[in-house]
Amino acid sequence: MGLAEGRVVIVTGAGRGLGRAHALAFAEEGARVVVNDLGVGLDGLPGPESPAALVVAEIRAKGGEAVAHGGDIATTEGAASLVETAVSTFGRLDTLVNNAGFLRDRMLVNLDEDDWDAVMRVHLKGHFLPLKHAAAYWRAEAKEGRQVAARVVNTSSGAGLLGSVGQGNYSAAKAGILGLTLVSAAEMGRYGVQVNAIAPAARTRMTEQTFADTMAAPEAGAFDAMAPENVSPLVVWLGSDASAGVTGRVFEAEGGRITVMEGWRPGPTADCGTRWTPSEAGEATTKLLAESEPPQPVYGAR
Ligand SMILES: NC(=O)c1ccc[n+]([C@@H]2O[C@H](COP(=O)([O-])OP(=O)(O)OC[C@H]3O[C@@H](n4cnc5c(N)ncnc54)[C@H](O)[C@@H]3O)[C@@H](O)[C@H]2O)c1
């Protein structure tokens, strides 16, 4: 029996890259998969046809079950029809993997409002809307008295965790996804829904040029640490029944490594029991900073 046997899984942006690898891995573990992809270019502008149908054909060729959905997940219509496609085609929905997205990298001073809006929209709204529609479906199921063991896997990034030079829009959107993950895990637990996030690293069209050195394929026969397929086993486990009890957590996944990310927590603190003067606040804060852990460097910072 596969780990995802009997489950119905949506993967957004599954026509290529990490999403494609997740969709194939879920199918291999027995899931029926809705393969969503709008088929846009690397910068989000309209591309040739959606590659979702190709991934569906790959899954079917291996004896699996899948259906394509070509909608834009950052619209109400696209997100609603995505959940509807799962339910009308396969009769249910068990797992949502939010993964679709694109980049518009610029230094902040050169970042146009359009580049800000497009990246915030596809990542942050593109996580919120499918999550909202799936959550409404699962809440209705729970209220009908049906057992729900639903799973959501969101896709953040090292840029969202630590920041990344030249990616102010993307880092803000990916950090927002972490906040959304924590809140939705807390709100949806009572309905049987678990929500976690990953920060992956892999060789896809998004990274193969910008990070050409780290992403390079190895000599034939060596472990290809940057293959997107390396990230999918964690995603499949988080998206399966087997991860019961794990929610509101963030994991880095790359090559053969899985890391639990430990988030903001109180460090050194001082309380003077009344209002500080600005210079007292400065003196106390300077002492606290000396006692605190130094922050992790921002990606790309010198
Ligand atoms: N590759 C990495 O190392 C890396 C690192 C950190 C985070 N990520 C995140 O992983 C996810 C997948 O990235 P990837 O590297 O596989 O990129 P990719 O470009 O190979 O795949 C993304 C897919 O999303 C689709 N898409 C874009 N906008 C869409 C929309 N509105 N509706 C539906 N589909 C849409 C694209 O057509 C594309 O096929 C992204 O959220 C990315 O930010 C990737």
The ligand as a Tripos MOL2 file, in Angstrom:
@<TRIPOS>MOLECULE
LIG
   44    48     1     0     0
SMALL
NO_CHARGES

@<TRIPOS>ATOM
      1 N1         13.4750   25.8890   -7.0430 N.am      1 LIG1
      2 C1         13.8770   26.2850   -5.8520 C.2       1 LIG1
      3 O1         15.0430   26.1070   -5.4390 O.2       1 LIG1
      4 C2         12.9160   26.9580   -4.9230 C.ar      1 LIG1
      5 C3         13.4150   27.4880   -3.7110 C.ar      1 LIG1
      6 C4         12.5190   28.0630   -2.8060 C.ar      1 LIG1
      7 C5         11.1630   28.1030   -3.1170 C.ar      1 LIG1
      8 N2         10.7110   27.6120   -4.3170 N.ar      1 LIG1
      9 C6          9.2670   27.6860   -4.5830 C.3       1 LIG1
     10 O2          8.8230   26.4320   -5.0780 O.3       1 LIG1
     11 C7          7.6740   26.6300   -5.9120 C.3       1 LIG1
     12 C8          7.8930   25.9180   -7.2470 C.3       1 LIG1
     13 O3          8.9530   26.5580   -7.9340 O.3       1 LIG1
     14 P1          9.8010   25.8640   -9.1090 P.3       1 LIG1
     15 O4         11.2180   26.1390   -8.7820 O.co2     1 LIG1
     16 O5          9.3370   24.4660   -9.3110 O.co2     1 LIG1
     17 O6          9.4020   26.8240  -10.3360 O.3       1 LIG1
     18 P2          8.8160   26.5030  -11.8100 P.3       1 LIG1
     19 O7          8.8190   27.7960  -12.5250 O.co2     1 LIG1
     20 O8          9.5600   25.3540  -12.3940 O.co2     1 LIG1
     21 O9          7.3220   26.0160  -11.5280 O.3       1 LIG1
     22 C9          6.2990   26.8810  -11.0960 C.3       1 LIG1
     23 C10         5.0370   26.5770  -11.8890 C.3       1 LIG1
     24 O10         3.9730   27.4030  -11.3840 O.3       1 LIG1
     25 C11         3.1390   27.7430  -12.4890 C.3       1 LIG1
     26 N3          2.3460   28.9430  -12.1680 N.ar      1 LIG1
     27 C12         2.8240   30.2160  -12.0470 C.ar      1 LIG1
     28 N4          1.8050   31.0480  -11.7710 N.ar      1 LIG1
     29 C13         0.6790   30.2930  -11.7040 C.ar      1 LIG1
     30 C14        -0.6860   30.5910  -11.4240 C.ar      1 LIG1
     31 N5         -1.1030   31.8450  -11.1820 N.pl3     1 LIG1
     32 N6         -1.5810   29.5610  -11.4160 N.ar      1 LIG1
     33 C15        -1.1750   28.3010  -11.6580 C.ar      1 LIG1
     34 N7          0.1050   27.9700  -11.9530 N.ar      1 LIG1
     35 C16         1.0230   28.9560  -11.9560 C.ar      1 LIG1
     36 C17         4.1160   27.9690  -13.6330 C.3       1 LIG1
     37 O11         3.4850   27.8590  -14.9050 O.3       1 LIG1
     38 C18         5.1650   26.8650  -13.3750 C.3       1 LIG1
     39 O12         4.9000   25.6980  -14.1260 O.3       1 LIG1
     40 C19         7.5250   28.1370   -6.0360 C.3       1 LIG1
     41 O13         6.5560   28.5890   -5.0970 O.3       1 LIG1
     42 C20         8.9030   28.6670   -5.6650 C.3       1 LIG1
     43 O14         8.8610   29.9930   -5.2130 O.3       1 LIG1
     44 C21        11.5650   27.0470   -5.2220 C.ar      1 LIG1
@<TRIPOS>BOND
     1     1     2 1
     2     2     3 2
     3     2     4 1
     4     4     5 ar
     5     4    44 ar
     6     5     6 ar
     7     6     7 ar
     8     7     8 ar
     9     8     9 1
    10     8    44 ar
    11     9    10 1
    12     9    42 1
    13    10    11 1
    14    11    12 1
    15    11    40 1
    16    12    13 1
    17    13    14 1
    18    14    15 2
    19    14    16 1
    20    14    17 1
    21    17    18 1
    22    18    19 2
    23    18    20 1
    24    18    21 1
    25    21    22 1
    26    22    23 1
    27    23    24 1
    28    23    38 1
    29    24    25 1
    30    25    26 1
    31    25    36 1
    32    26    27 ar
    33    26    35 ar
    34    27    28 ar
    35    28    29 ar
    36    29    30 ar
    37    29    35 ar
    38    30    31 1
    39    30    32 ar
    40    32    33 ar
    41    33    34 ar
    42    34    35 ar
    43    36    37 1
    44    36    38 1
    45    38    39 1
    46    40    41 1
    47    40    42 1
    48    42    43 1
@<TRIPOS>SUBSTRUCTURE
     1 LIG1         1 GROUP 0 **** ****
